[in-house]
Amino acid sequence: MLYTVDKDRLEKRPEIRIRDKVYVIDNRLSTFERMRRELDKANSAEMGVVISHGIGHDAYVELMEMDLPFGVMEDIVIIILAAIQDLEVEEARKRFRQK
């Protein structure tokens, strides 16, 4: 028996729209592993690490300049984590809020 991985899952990257801009989420395993290592450091700010690794440092700076409400930033983090882990957003919300 031969199993194959869907071509779209191999080539396409998830995206998130924030206001009028769309950011590509880097859902590669290597990015996730770098993110986890940095999050394991005691002095890392979780939101900044997830956002800067997930959609890039420049996008993180843009978001910080928007001075968005905390709840919105938390949602952005949850959406990025959901996309990276191939989860539905609601499932990611449940996991995130349990921690």
trRosetta pair geometry for C-beta under 8 A, 3 or more apart (Angstrom, degrees):
i j d omega theta_ij theta_ji phi_ij phi_ji
5 9 5.8 -106 168 76 95 121
5 10 5.8 104 115 -55 116 107
6 9 4.4 82 74 5 96 107
6 10 7.1 -172 94 -8 51 86
7 10 5.6 -61 -153 37 36 112
7 11 6.0 0 163 4 72 117
8 11 6.4 -74 -135 51 26 90
8 12 4.9 -8 -173 7 72 124
9 12 7.1 -38 -87 45 18 91
13 24 4.8 49 106 -171 134 104
13 25 6.1 -176 166 64 97 60
13 26 6.9 -22 -148 -98 132 36
13 27 6.2 168 -143 15 78 100
14 24 7.7 132 83 -160 41 57
14 25 4.6 -20 80 49 91 121
14 27 5.9 70 18 -36 103 136
14 83 3.7 -148 82 -154 155 121
15 22 5.1 11 176 -179 127 105
15 23 6.6 156 -158 79 73 41
15 24 5.5 -42 -100 -102 82 50
15 25 6.4 -169 -95 -1 24 87
16 22 7.2 161 81 -154 35 60
16 23 5.3 -17 61 60 86 94
16 25 6.0 74 -12 -50 101 111
16 55 6.9 -78 42 -83 119 136
16 76 6.9 106 161 -144 153 79
16 79 5.4 109 -111 125 129 133
16 80 6.7 -55 -33 -74 151 74
16 83 7.2 -113 -51 -30 103 151
17 20 8.0 -21 -173 -144 97 13
17 21 7.2 164 -151 87 61 36
17 22 5.0 -31 -95 -97 75 76
17 23 7.8 167 -90 16 27 70
18 21 6.0 -20 67 67 76 87
18 23 6.6 7 12 -1 108 114
18 63 6.8 -19 141 -99 163 102
18 66 7.9 -137 150 -10 120 171
18 76 6.7 22 -90 -108 129 122
19 66 7.4 -159 -23 -124 140 145
21 62 7.6 -45 68 144 163 152
23 55 4.1 25 157 -155 134 130
23 56 7.4 -147 -160 28 113 102
23 59 5.0 82 -123 -136 137 150
24 55 7.0 144 73 -134 43 77
25 54 5.4 -23 -145 176 86 90
25 55 5.8 -46 -100 -79 59 81
25 80 5.6 -176 -130 -134 123 74
25 83 4.4 51 99 109 162 148
25 84 6.6 -119 157 -59 119 76
26 31 4.5 163 126 -94 112 171
26 53 7.0 -109 67 155 121 62
26 54 6.2 -173 43 -159 81 32
26 55 7.1 178 2 -87 86 28
26 56 7.3 104 -17 -52 122 77
26 84 7.8 17 94 -100 52 101
27 31 7.1 -137 -150 61 4 131
27 32 7.4 24 -167 -48 47 108
27 83 5.6 -112 -82 136 122 86
27 84 4.6 -170 -127 -117 78 53
27 86 7.5 97 -175 -53 138 78
28 31 4.7 94 63 4 84 103
28 32 7.1 -152 97 -5 45 87
29 32 5.6 -57 -148 38 35 112
29 33 6.2 34 155 -19 68 106
30 33 5.8 -54 -147 37 30 111
30 34 6.5 32 154 -18 64 104
31 34 5.8 -53 -149 36 32 110
31 35 6.3 35 151 -21 64 108
31 53 5.6 149 -177 171 92 99
31 54 7.4 118 154 -95 128 40
31 84 7.3 -122 97 -130 110 121
32 35 5.6 -55 -149 36 31 116
32 36 6.4 32 153 -21 65 105
32 84 5.4 145 -88 174 109 125
32 85 7.7 116 -121 -71 139 71
33 36 5.7 -50 -145 34 33 112
33 37 6.5 34 155 -20 64 103
34 37 5.8 -54 -150 34 31 111
34 38 6.4 24 155 -13 65 108
34 53 6.1 -179 95 -132 105 132
35 38 6.0 -62 -151 40 28 106
35 39 6.2 27 154 -19 66 110
35 49 6.0 127 -151 151 77 99
35 50 6.3 68 -159 -104 127 53
35 53 4.2 -174 -84 91 101 165
35 54 7.3 51 -94 -52 145 77
35 84 7.9 -32 34 -156 159 168
36 39 5.6 -56 -143 38 30 111
36 40 6.4 37 155 -28 63 104
37 40 5.8 -54 -155 27 30 115
37 41 7.6 39 147 -27 58 93
38 41 5.8 -39 -166 12 43 114
38 44 5.3 132 156 -113 78 155
38 49 4.9 -178 111 -142 121 127
38 53 7.3 173 37 -49 141 136
39 44 5.7 -130 -115 91 33 145
39 46 6.1 53 -131 -117 101 76
39 49 5.4 168 -73 109 78 157
39 50 7.6 44 -78 -57 122 82
40 44 7.9 50 50 19 30 137
41 44 4.6 94 73 -25 98 110
44 48 7.6 -143 179 69 78 101
44 49 5.2 33 171 -52 121 137
45 48 4.3 49 89 20 110 116
45 49 6.6 165 81 -18 56 88
46 49 5.9 -63 -148 35 28 110
46 50 6.3 20 162 -14 67 109
46 77 7.4 57 132 -149 93 150
47 50 6.1 -61 -148 39 28 106
47 51 6.1 17 162 -11 67 113
47 73 5.6 31 -159 153 143 115
47 74 7.3 -74 -101 -87 120 52
47 77 5.3 -91 -125 -70 74 137
48 51 6.1 -61 -140 43 26 105
48 52 5.8 16 167 -12 66 114
48 60 6.4 81 -151 -166 69 134
49 52 6.3 -61 -138 41 21 102
49 53 6.1 7 167 -5 61 114
50 53 6.4 -67 -144 46 21 100
50 54 5.5 15 163 -17 63 124
50 77 4.8 73 91 -140 147 92
50 80 5.6 137 158 88 102 136
50 81 6.4 -36 -153 -58 133 94
51 54 5.8 -61 -131 43 23 109
51 55 6.1 -35 -172 34 63 100
51 59 7.2 -135 167 104 92 97
51 60 4.6 123 119 -105 108 97
51 63 6.4 -95 -177 49 147 153
51 73 7.8 -53 -58 -161 141 89
51 76 6.4 31 -99 124 110 118
51 77 6.4 -70 -54 -89 87 77
51 80 6.6 -175 -97 -21 52 165
52 55 7.7 -73 -121 58 15 64
52 56 6.8 -40 -163 140 50 17
52 57 4.8 32 -153 -94 101 61
52 59 7.9 169 -114 66 46 82
52 60 4.1 -22 -82 -38 76 156
54 80 3.7 26 -174 -168 163 132
54 81 7.7 -75 -91 -55 142 50
54 83 7.6 103 -161 66 116 117
54 84 6.5 -95 -118 -51 101 124
55 59 4.2 -75 123 83 107 153
55 60 7.0 147 74 -50 92 73
55 80 6.6 -100 -29 -109 98 126
56 59 4.6 88 68 10 89 104
56 60 6.9 -149 100 -9 46 87
57 60 5.4 -53 -150 33 35 116
57 61 6.5 37 153 -20 67 101
58 61 5.7 -50 -152 33 33 112
58 62 6.6 37 149 -20 64 103
59 62 5.4 -50 -151 34 36 116
59 63 6.4 36 152 -19 66 103
60 63 5.8 -56 -151 36 32 110
60 64 6.4 31 153 -19 65 106
61 64 5.7 -55 -148 36 32 112
61 65 6.4 33 153 -20 64 106
62 65 5.8 -59 -153 35 30 111
62 66 6.8 35 148 -25 63 102
63 66 5.5 -49 -154 26 37 115
63 68 6.4 -43 -174 3 83 124
63 73 7.2 120 160 -111 123 92
63 76 7.1 154 -143 154 149 174
64 67 7.4 34 170 -69 41 51
68 72 4.3 -100 162 85 118 131
68 73 5.4 144 89 -53 112 86
68 76 7.8 76 92 -17 157 135
69 72 4.7 93 62 5 82 104
69 73 7.2 -151 96 -4 43 86
70 73 5.7 -59 -151 38 33 110
70 74 6.2 36 152 -22 68 105
71 74 5.5 -50 -146 35 32 115
71 75 6.5 36 152 -20 63 102
72 75 5.6 -51 -151 34 33 113
72 76 6.5 37 149 -22 64 102
73 76 5.5 -49 -150 32 35 115
73 77 6.6 37 151 -19 64 102
74 77 5.7 -53 -152 35 33 113
74 78 6.4 33 150 -19 65 106
75 78 5.5 -54 -146 37 34 112
75 79 6.2 34 155 -20 67 105
76 79 5.8 -54 -147 36 30 111
76 80 6.4 30 154 -19 63 106
77 80 5.8 -56 -149 36 30 111
77 81 6.3 26 155 -15 65 108
77 96 7.6 131 111 -136 103 146
78 81 5.8 -57 -147 40 30 110
78 82 6.2 34 153 -23 65 106
78 89 6.5 78 133 -160 104 84
78 92 5.1 140 -175 121 83 114
78 93 5.5 39 -165 -84 144 67
78 96 5.2 -91 -107 -12 98 164
79 82 5.6 -51 -146 34 31 114
79 83 6.4 30 155 -19 64 105
79 89 5.8 -10 -104 -117 70 112
79 92 7.5 142 -87 85 24 152
80 83 5.8 -56 -150 36 30 109
80 84 6.3 28 155 -18 65 108
81 84 5.8 -54 -143 37 31 110
81 85 6.1 7 164 1 66 114
81 87 7.7 -13 125 43 75 124
81 92 5.3 149 96 -159 100 128
81 96 6.7 125 70 -75 154 117
82 85 6.3 -73 -143 51 23 94
82 87 4.5 -104 -146 75 72 91
82 88 6.7 -54 -160 117 124 16
82 89 4.8 -44 -79 -97 175 52
82 91 7.1 122 -124 67 103 84
82 92 3.6 -103 -77 -24 92 152
83 86 7.6 24 -175 -74 28 37
85 92 6.9 143 55 -96 125 107
87 91 4.5 -123 180 84 111 119
87 92 4.7 133 97 -54 131 92
87 95 7.6 -38 -179 7 171 138
88 91 4.6 90 60 5 84 105
88 92 7.1 -156 91 -5 43 86
89 92 5.6 -57 -151 39 35 112
89 93 6.3 42 150 -26 67 102
90 93 5.4 -46 -148 30 35 117
90 94 6.7 37 153 -19 63 100
91 94 5.8 -51 -154 32 34 112
91 95 6.6 30 151 -14 65 106
92 95 5.7 -56 -148 40 34 110
92 96 5.9 34 155 -22 69 110
93 96 5.8 -56 -141 38 27 111
93 97 6.1 18 164 -13 64 113
94 97 6.3 -64 -144 41 23 104
94 98 6.5 27 157 -26 61 109
95 98 5.9 -59 -153 28 29 113
95 99 7.2 25 154 -22 62 104
96 99 6.3 -61 -163 26 33 109
